[in-house]
Amino acid sequence: MVHKNTVCIWYDNGALEAATFYAQTFPDSRVVAVHHAPGDFPSGSQGDVLTVEFTVCGLPCVGLNGGPAFRQTEAFSLQVATEDQAETDRLWNAIVGNGGQQSACGWCKDRWGVSWQITPRILLESVTSKDKALAKRAFDAMMTMHRIDIATIEAAIR
């Protein structure tokens, strides 16, 4: 099925491996199709995996094995809203523990260079609260963290 809008993520040469990892890690995620190159291309040969259709948390994506010409940056990220600390920890640890790296404020990067925001709903609701003092307390607490700790956010908003 062709969607009206699909996120295309450029990989050096790991689209299938990445999509498989996402499908095994995130809810409502799966590999939909693998397409092989019908001819040679600048970073590969006929028959190589060229694109992979997949979903991540229900979001339709296509991974393109485009080669090393373009690198991932934090200017693009996938934000996953989590319900509790267990889900936050599981997703964060899956990404970082599979060759990824942690960053600040709930951000981490997977081993393919794609940036993720693993963000508990309570944090999203707090930093966007109409109560500006509450929002600032939650924001200030978040700024001290790598992986988000919900108990610390809850303490800050109290």
C-alpha positions in Angstrom: 0.0 0.0 0.0 1.4 3.4 -1.0 0.8 6.0 1.7 0.3 9.7 0.8 3.2 10.6 3.1 6.0 8.2 4.2 9.2 9.0 6.1 12.2 8.1 4.1 15.4 7.4 6.1 18.7 7.2 4.3 21.1 4.4 5.5 24.6 3.8 4.3 23.8 0.1 3.8 21.8 -1.1 6.8 18.2 -0.5 6.0 17.0 -4.1 6.4 19.0 -4.7 9.6 17.7 -1.4 11.0 14.1 -2.1 10.0 14.3 -5.6 11.5 15.6 -4.2 14.8 12.8 -1.6 14.9 10.2 -4.3 14.2 11.5 -6.4 17.0 11.8 -3.5 19.5 8.9 -1.1 19.0 5.2 -1.8 19.4 3.0 -1.7 16.2 6.2 -2.1 14.1 7.0 -4.5 11.3 9.0 -5.0 8.1 6.5 -4.7 5.2 8.6 -5.3 2.1 12.1 -5.6 0.9 13.0 -4.3 -2.6 16.1 -5.2 -4.5 17.8 -2.9 -7.0 16.8 -3.6 -10.6 20.2 -2.4 -11.7 23.5 -1.0 -10.5 23.5 2.2 -8.6 26.2 4.5 -7.2 26.6 2.6 -3.8 25.5 -0.9 -4.9 24.8 -3.5 -7.5 21.8 -5.0 -9.2 20.1 -7.4 -6.7 21.3 -5.6 -3.5 18.7 -4.5 -1.0 17.8 -1.0 -2.2 14.7 -0.1 -0.1 12.8 -1.6 2.8 9.3 -0.6 3.6 8.5 -0.8 7.4 6.4 0.8 10.1 7.6 2.1 13.5 4.9 2.6 16.1 2.4 2.7 13.2 4.4 5.3 11.2 5.1 4.2 7.6 8.7 4.5 6.7 11.0 3.5 3.9 14.7 2.8 4.4 16.9 3.6 1.5 20.4 2.0 1.2 21.8 5.2 -0.4 25.4 4.8 0.6 27.7 7.1 2.5 26.9 10.4 0.6 24.5 11.7 3.3 24.8 11.1 7.1 22.1 11.2 9.8 22.0 14.2 12.0 20.0 15.2 15.1 18.0 17.6 12.9 15.8 14.6 12.2 14.6 12.2 15.0 11.8 9.8 15.7 10.0 10.6 18.9 8.3 7.7 20.8 5.9 8.6 23.6 6.2 6.1 26.4 3.6 5.3 29.1 5.8 4.3 32.1 9.4 3.9 33.3 9.5 0.2 32.2 8.7 1.1 28.6 11.1 4.1 28.7 13.9 2.0 30.0 13.2 -1.0 27.6 13.3 1.2 24.5 16.2 3.4 25.6 18.3 0.3 26.6 17.4 -1.5 23.4 18.7 1.4 21.3 21.8 2.3 23.4 22.6 -1.4 24.1 22.6 -2.4 20.4 25.6 -0.2 19.5 23.8 3.1 19.9 24.7 6.0 22.1 23.0 8.2 24.7 22.6 11.9 24.5 20.8 14.5 26.6 17.1 15.0 27.5 15.8 11.6 26.4 17.6 11.6 23.1 19.7 8.7 21.9 21.1 7.5 18.6 20.9 4.0 17.2 23.8 2.2 15.6 22.8 3.4 12.1 22.9 7.0 13.2 19.1 7.7 13.5 18.2 9.9 16.4 15.4 8.9 18.8 13.6 10.8 21.5 12.3 8.3 24.1 9.9 10.5 25.9 7.5 9.7 28.6 4.0 11.2 28.1 4.2 12.8 31.5 7.2 14.8 30.4 5.5 15.9 27.1 2.4 16.9 29.0 4.4 18.7 31.7 6.7 20.8 29.5 3.7 21.9 27.4 1.5 22.7 30.4 -0.4 26.0 30.5 1.0 26.3 34.1 4.3 27.9 33.1 5.9 27.4 36.5 5.1 23.6 36.3 6.4 23.5 32.8 9.7 25.2 33.8 10.2 22.8 36.7 9.7 19.8 34.4 11.9 21.3 31.7 14.7 22.1 34.2 14.6 18.5 35.6 14.7 17.1 32.0 17.8 19.2 31.2 19.8 17.3 33.8 19.1 13.8 32.3 20.1 11.5 29.6 17.4 8.7 29.9 14.3 10.3 31.3 13.5 9.4 34.9 9.8 9.7 35.5 10.0 9.8 39.3 12.3 12.8 39.0 9.9 14.6 36.6 7.0 13.8 38.9 8.9 15.2 41.9 9.7 18.3 40.0 6.1 19.0 39.0 4.9 18.5 42.5 
